[in-house]
Amino acid sequence: MKAISVHCSKQIDDLLDETMTMEANGKVFTSQDHASSTYVRNPDLWCEDLNITCVSPWNSSGGHKKAGTLVTPRHIIGAAHYEYSVGTVVRFVEKNGAVHDRTVTGKARHPECRNYTPDLTIYTLDSDLPSAIKPCSVMPSNYSDYLDNFSKIACLGLDQEEKALIIDWRSGGRMQTPTDPKRLIFHESKIKGDSGNPAFLVFDGNPVLVTVWTWGGAGGGTPVAEYISDINAMIETADARAGVSTNYTLTEADFSTHGRKIFDAKKLLAQFVAALRKLRPSWFKKSPETSAETSAEYSSSEPPWDTSAECTSSAECTSAECTYPECTSADQASHSFNVQNWNETSAEYTSAETSAETSAE
């Protein structure tokens, strides 16, 4: 059997050819009229055969921003730093253009969310979506048994303009700019306002949620696979706040049905080093030059732009509507600092001001 990494990349690469363009083949809708609830899907979209009805194109809080993705028939996941409130109307569109609106009746931010990690919020809706709106599955917690970190696996990512973008998965929730010329046709940097939109692997013809955007540049966010039990607990919390009990949980993609476990030498080495550290021999010391804490590659845990305009404002967090204990004044204050744009290479660092200049806003 082929490795899952090869399978997932082929699910995207086999749909591409060099004659395609972003204008003709990259937009999910040929027309969107949010006011009249009229949406026409693009028949020439490069991934037209893929069911991405789980992606919401509009909500009454942020319009085409503050994105959300359906992960159960009644629950949406989004970015904690770019939330909408209870009472927000969220819209989903069937493949035939039929529109379904639902109202948020409860929400739960990850209780340990600090400095944009874990940058996740779950919303409970007032009723289930119909089966024509298909929730996505999520990256399984055991994904590292099947996926390697060096194959540049093609991923599908959405943005605030509802463009179907392509990025390469690196590891966890991190992405990198593609090098394949056909993938590059549909690659764009993530900018202010894109936060909360999803990134998917494609497995057996279905989208598998990897992350929702927090970072700019090639893009990145909280790896959903590493927080599955937390997210299921957040679903229960959001339901309780909505006064319901849906008993829904995330659906993990089952990679074992279409692949074999990989031999991960790096993983085994990491386990060996961790065991060696526990023994703490006098000659074994962690090198500060190569540690994750001091590595330039990992040193930025900050968001890619000034997200103060995106974050839930202190006014919202102190309103009568918002009673969540996780919305503390300290959290609110942490949302206001200016930062640099993060990406995989130092050449792609840009300031928040530069990012703002390139924003569609």
C-alpha positions as CSV (number, residue, x, y, z in Angstrom):
1,M,0.0,0.0,0.0
2,K,1.1,3.6,-0.7
3,A,2.1,5.8,2.2
4,I,-0.7,8.1,3.4
5,S,1.5,11.1,2.6
6,V,1.6,10.1,-1.1
7,H,-2.1,9.3,-1.2
8,C,-3.0,12.7,0.3
9,S,-0.8,14.7,-2.1
10,K,-2.2,12.8,-5.1
11,Q,-5.7,13.7,-4.0
12,I,-4.8,17.3,-4.8
13,D,-2.1,17.0,-7.4
14,D,-4.2,14.8,-9.7
15,L,-6.8,17.7,-9.9
16,L,-4.3,20.3,-11.1
17,D,-2.9,21.2,-14.5
18,E,-0.7,24.0,-15.7
19,T,-3.4,25.8,-17.7
20,M,-5.4,26.6,-14.6
21,T,-5.5,30.1,-13.1
22,M,-6.5,31.5,-9.7
23,E,-9.2,33.8,-11.4
24,A,-10.9,31.0,-13.3
25,N,-10.3,27.9,-11.1
26,G,-9.5,29.2,-7.6
27,K,-12.7,30.8,-6.4
28,V,-15.2,28.6,-4.6
29,F,-18.1,30.8,-5.8
30,T,-18.5,32.7,-9.1
31,S,-20.8,35.1,-7.2
32,Q,-21.7,35.8,-3.6
33,D,-24.5,38.1,-2.5
34,H,-24.6,37.9,1.3
35,A,-27.5,40.4,1.5
36,S,-29.8,38.3,-0.7
37,S,-28.3,35.0,0.5
38,T,-27.5,34.1,-3.1
39,Y,-24.4,31.9,-3.9
40,V,-23.3,30.4,-7.1
41,R,-20.6,27.7,-6.9
42,N,-17.8,27.8,-9.4
43,P,-18.2,24.7,-11.7
44,D,-14.5,25.2,-12.8
45,L,-13.1,25.2,-9.3
46,W,-10.0,23.0,-9.2
47,C,-11.5,21.0,-6.3
48,E,-15.1,21.2,-7.4
49,D,-15.7,17.4,-6.7
50,L,-14.6,17.8,-3.1
51,N,-17.4,18.5,-0.6
52,I,-16.4,21.5,1.4
53,T,-19.9,22.6,2.4
54,C,-18.5,22.5,6.0
55,V,-16.9,25.9,5.4
56,S,-19.1,28.9,6.3
57,P,-18.8,31.8,3.8
58,W,-20.6,34.4,6.0
59,N,-21.8,35.3,9.6
60,S,-23.6,38.2,11.0
61,S,-20.7,39.3,13.2
62,G,-17.8,39.5,10.8
63,G,-19.4,39.1,7.4
64,H,-17.0,37.2,5.2
65,K,-14.4,37.2,8.1
66,K,-14.3,35.4,11.5
67,A,-14.5,32.1,9.7
68,G,-16.0,28.9,11.1
69,T,-15.9,25.3,10.0
70,L,-18.5,22.6,10.8
71,V,-17.0,19.7,12.7
72,T,-20.3,18.0,13.8
73,P,-23.8,18.5,12.5
74,R,-24.2,21.2,15.2
75,H,-20.8,22.5,16.1
76,I,-18.4,25.0,14.5
77,I,-14.7,25.4,15.3
78,G,-12.9,28.8,14.8
79,A,-10.0,30.8,16.1
80,A,-10.2,32.0,19.7
81,H,-8.6,35.3,18.9
82,Y,-11.2,36.1,16.3
83,E,-14.5,35.0,17.9
84,Y,-18.1,35.9,17.3
85,S,-20.7,36.2,20.1
86,V,-23.6,34.1,21.2
87,G,-26.5,35.2,19.0
88,T,-24.5,35.4,15.8
89,V,-26.1,33.9,12.7
90,V,-23.8,31.6,10.7
91,R,-24.4,30.6,7.1
92,F,-23.7,27.4,5.2
93,V,-24.3,26.7,1.5
94,E,-25.1,23.4,-0.1
95,K,-23.4,22.4,-3.3
96,N,-26.6,23.3,-5.2
97,G,-26.6,26.8,-3.7
98,A,-29.3,26.2,-1.1
99,V,-28.6,28.3,2.0
100,H,-29.0,27.3,5.7
101,D,-28.6,29.8,8.5
102,R,-28.1,28.8,12.2
103,T,-27.7,30.8,15.4
104,V,-24.9,30.4,17.9
105,T,-26.5,29.5,21.3
106,G,-23.3,28.6,23.2
107,K,-19.6,28.8,22.9
108,A,-16.4,27.6,24.7
109,R,-12.9,28.9,24.2
110,H,-10.0,26.6,25.0
111,P,-9.5,27.2,28.8
112,E,-5.7,27.3,28.4
113,C,-5.6,29.8,25.5
114,R,-2.8,32.3,26.1
115,N,-0.9,34.2,23.5
116,Y,-2.8,32.6,20.7
117,T,-2.2,29.0,21.8
118,P,-4.3,26.9,21.7
119,D,-6.2,29.3,19.4
120,L,-9.5,27.4,19.3
121,T,-13.2,28.1,20.1
122,I,-16.2,25.8,19.7
123,Y,-19.7,27.1,19.0
124,T,-23.0,25.3,19.5
125,L,-25.8,26.0,17.0
126,D,-29.5,26.2,17.7
127,S,-30.2,23.1,15.6
128,D,-28.4,20.5,13.4
129,L,-27.5,21.3,9.8
130,P,-29.1,19.0,7.2
131,S,-27.1,16.1,5.8
132,A,-26.4,18.1,2.6
133,I,-24.0,20.2,4.7
134,K,-21.3,17.7,5.6
135,P,-19.1,18.2,8.7
136,C,-15.5,17.5,8.2
137,S,-13.5,14.9,10.0
138,V,-10.3,15.9,11.8
139,M,-6.6,14.8,11.7
140,P,-6.4,11.8,14.0
141,S,-4.5,11.9,17.2
142,N,-2.2,9.1,15.9
143,Y,-1.4,10.9,12.6
144,S,2.4,10.8,13.3
145,D,2.2,7.0,12.9
146,Y,1.2,7.4,9.3
147,L,2.5,10.8,8.1
148,D,6.2,11.9,7.8
149,N,7.4,15.4,8.1
150,F,9.5,15.7,4.9
151,S,7.1,14.8,2.1
152,K,5.6,18.3,1.5
153,I,2.0,17.0,1.6
154,A,-0.4,19.2,-0.4
155,C,-3.2,20.8,1.7
156,L,-6.3,22.8,0.8
157,G,-6.8,26.0,2.7
158,L,-9.5,28.7,2.6
159,D,-9.3,32.4,3.0
160,Q,-11.7,35.3,3.6
161,E,-12.4,35.6,-0.1
162,E,-13.4,32.0,-0.3
163,K,-10.5,31.0,-2.5
164,A,-9.4,27.4,-2.5
165,L,-5.6,27.8,-1.8
166,I,-2.9,25.2,-1.8
167,I,-0.1,25.0,0.8
168,D,2.3,22.2,1.9
169,W,1.9,20.7,5.3
170,R,5.1,20.6,7.3
171,S,4.1,19.3,10.8
172,G,1.5,19.8,13.4
173,G,-0.4,22.9,12.4
174,R,2.4,24.4,10.4
175,M,2.5,25.0,6.7
176,Q,5.1,26.0,4.2
177,T,5.0,27.6,0.7
178,P,4.8,25.0,-2.1
179,T,7.6,24.5,-4.5
180,D,5.6,22.5,-7.1
181,P,4.6,24.9,-9.9
182,K,1.1,23.6,-10.3
183,R,0.4,24.0,-6.5
184,L,1.9,27.5,-6.7
185,I,-0.9,28.6,-9.0
186,F,-3.2,28.5,-6.1
187,H,-0.9,29.7,-3.3
188,E,-1.3,33.0,-1.6
189,S,0.0,34.3,1.8
190,K,-2.5,34.5,4.6
191,I,-3.2,38.0,5.8
192,K,-5.2,39.9,8.4
193,G,-8.8,38.7,8.2
194,D,-8.0,35.2,7.1
195,S,-7.8,33.9,10.7
196,G,-10.2,31.1,11.6
197,N,-10.4,29.7,8.1
198,P,-9.6,26.0,7.8
199,A,-6.7,24.0,6.3
200,F,-7.4,20.4,5.2
201,L,-5.6,17.3,4.1
202,V,-7.6,15.4,1.5
203,F,-8.0,11.8,2.4
204,D,-10.2,9.4,0.3
205,G,-11.9,12.3,-1.3
206,N,-12.8,14.0,1.9
207,P,-11.4,17.1,3.7
208,V,-9.6,16.3,7.0
209,L,-9.2,19.4,9.2
210,V,-5.6,20.0,10.2
211,T,-5.8,23.5,11.7
212,V,-7.6,26.9,11.6
213,W,-5.5,29.9,10.6
214,T,-3.7,31.9,13.3
215,W,-0.5,32.7,11.6
216,G,0.2,34.6,8.4
217,G,2.6,33.9,5.5
218,A,2.3,30.3,4.4
219,G,-0.1,29.9,7.3
220,G,-0.3,27.9,10.5
221,G,-2.3,27.4,13.6
222,T,-3.1,25.1,16.5
223,P,-2.8,21.4,15.5
224,V,-6.3,20.0,16.0
225,A,-5.0,16.4,16.3
226,E,-3.2,17.3,19.5
227,Y,-6.3,18.7,21.2
228,I,-9.0,16.2,20.3
229,S,-10.0,15.3,23.9
230,D,-9.9,19.0,24.8
231,I,-12.1,20.0,21.9
232,N,-14.6,17.2,22.8
233,A,-14.7,18.7,26.3
234,M,-15.3,22.2,24.8
235,I,-18.2,20.8,22.9
236,E,-19.7,19.6,26.2
237,T,-19.1,23.0,27.8
238,A,-20.6,24.9,24.8
239,D,-23.6,22.6,24.9
240,A,-24.1,23.2,28.7
241,R,-24.0,27.0,28.1
242,A,-26.6,26.5,25.4
243,G,-28.7,24.4,27.7
244,V,-28.5,21.3,25.5
245,S,-26.8,17.9,25.4
246,T,-26.0,16.9,21.9
247,N,-23.5,14.0,22.7
248,Y,-21.6,14.9,19.6
249,T,-17.8,14.4,19.3
250,L,-15.2,15.0,16.6
251,T,-14.8,12.3,14.0
252,E,-11.2,11.4,13.5
253,A,-10.1,10.3,10.0
254,D,-9.0,6.6,10.1
255,F,-5.7,6.4,8.3
256,S,-5.3,2.7,9.1
257,T,-7.9,1.9,6.4
258,H,-5.6,3.1,3.6
259,G,-2.0,2.9,4.7
260,R,0.6,1.4,6.9
261,K,2.5,2.9,9.8
262,I,5.7,4.5,8.9
263,F,9.1,4.0,10.4
264,D,9.8,7.3,12.0
265,A,13.5,7.5,12.9
266,K,13.2,11.0,14.2
267,K,10.4,10.0,16.6
268,L,12.4,7.1,17.9
269,L,15.5,9.3,18.3
270,A,13.4,11.8,20.2
271,Q,12.1,9.1,22.5
272,F,15.7,7.9,23.1
273,V,16.9,11.4,23.9
274,A,13.9,11.9,26.3
275,A,14.7,8.6,28.1
276,L,18.4,9.6,28.3
277,R,17.6,12.9,29.9
278,K,15.7,11.2,32.6
279,L,18.9,9.4,33.5
280,R,20.6,12.8,33.6
281,P,24.2,11.6,33.1
282,S,26.7,14.3,34.0
283,W,28.0,14.5,30.4
284,F,24.5,15.0,28.9
285,K,23.4,18.6,28.7
286,K,20.9,20.3,26.5
287,S,22.6,22.6,24.0
288,P,21.2,26.1,24.2
289,E,22.2,26.8,20.7
290,T,19.9,24.1,19.3
291,S,17.1,24.0,21.9
292,A,13.5,24.7,20.8
293,E,13.4,27.6,23.3
294,T,16.3,29.5,21.5
295,S,15.9,28.3,18.0
296,A,14.9,31.0,15.6
297,E,12.5,28.6,13.8
298,Y,10.4,28.2,16.9
299,S,11.1,31.4,18.9
300,S,8.0,33.3,17.7
301,S,4.9,32.2,19.5
302,E,3.2,35.5,18.5
303,P,0.6,36.1,15.8
304,P,1.5,37.3,12.3
305,W,-0.1,40.7,12.4
306,D,-1.6,43.2,14.8
307,T,-4.6,41.1,15.8
308,S,-6.1,43.7,18.1
309,A,-8.8,44.4,15.4
310,E,-9.5,40.6,15.2
311,C,-9.6,39.7,18.9
312,T,-12.7,39.7,21.0
313,S,-12.7,43.2,22.4
314,S,-12.7,43.9,26.1
315,A,-16.1,45.5,25.6
316,E,-17.5,42.3,24.3
317,C,-15.8,40.2,27.0
318,T,-17.3,42.3,29.7
319,S,-20.8,42.5,28.3
320,A,-23.7,40.8,30.0
321,E,-23.7,38.3,27.2
322,C,-20.2,37.1,27.8
323,T,-19.9,35.3,31.1
324,Y,-17.1,32.9,30.3
325,P,-14.4,32.7,33.0
326,E,-11.7,32.2,30.4
327,C,-12.3,35.8,29.1
328,T,-10.1,37.5,31.7
329,S,-8.8,41.0,31.5
330,A,-5.3,39.6,31.4
331,D,-6.3,37.6,28.3
332,Q,-7.8,40.7,26.7
333,A,-4.7,42.7,27.4
334,S,-2.5,40.1,25.8
335,H,-4.4,40.5,22.5
336,S,-3.3,44.1,21.9
337,F,0.4,43.8,21.2
338,N,2.0,44.4,17.8
339,V,3.9,41.5,16.3
340,Q,5.8,40.3,13.2
341,N,4.5,38.1,10.4
342,W,5.6,34.5,10.9
343,N,6.6,32.1,8.2
344,E,9.0,29.2,7.6
345,T,12.0,31.3,6.4
346,S,13.4,34.5,7.7
347,A,13.1,35.9,4.2
348,E,9.3,35.8,4.6
349,Y,9.2,37.8,7.8
350,T,7.2,41.0,7.3
351,S,6.0,43.6,9.8
352,A,2.5,44.0,10.9
353,E,2.3,47.3,9.0
354,T,3.4,45.5,5.8
355,S,0.8,42.9,6.4
356,A,-1.9,45.5,6.9
357,E,-1.0,47.2,3.6
358,T,-1.5,44.0,1.7
359,S,-4.8,43.2,3.4
360,A,-8.0,43.0,1.3
361,E,-9.4,45.4,3.9
